[in-house]
């Protein structure tokens, strides 16, 4: 008798989990998508989007993606401003010229 109740509960929980997961985005995100979403959410101070993007990949992968995004952004700004990447990075962080 107890076995039947346990099986019924297990089936019910499986069905509930499947229903909950049905509405979720099945597509996986790569680390660059996660980094772009995370950084833009941080810039807009949107905690919900920050939490969502942080859950797409591992913390290590997110860190790598954010680092890569920062490097590319500094290089792009340096080219646009005709300055060195070091100067641009220091300016963005509000540091005095080296």
Rosetta blueprint (number, residue, H / E / L):
1 X L
2 X H
3 X H
4 X H
5 X H
6 X H
7 X H
8 X H
9 X H
10 X H
11 X H
12 X H
13 X H
14 X H
15 X H
16 X H
17 X H
18 X H
19 X H
20 X H
21 X H
22 X H
23 X L
24 X L
25 X L
26 X L
27 X L
28 X L
29 X L
30 X L
31 X H
32 X H
33 X H
34 X H
35 X H
36 X H
37 X H
38 X H
39 X H
40 X H
41 X H
42 X H
43 X H
44 X L
45 X L
46 X L
47 X H
48 X H
49 X H
50 X H
51 X H
52 X H
53 X H
54 X H
55 X L
56 X L
57 X L
58 X L
59 X H
60 X H
61 X H
62 X H
63 X H
64 X H
65 X H
66 X H
67 X H
68 X H
69 X H
70 X H
71 X H
72 X H
73 X H
74 X H
75 X H
76 X H
77 X H
78 X H
79 X H
80 X H
81 X H
82 X L
83 X L
84 X L
85 X H
86 X H
87 X H
88 X H
89 X H
90 X H
91 X H
92 X H
93 X L
94 X L
95 X L
96 X L
97 X L
98 X L
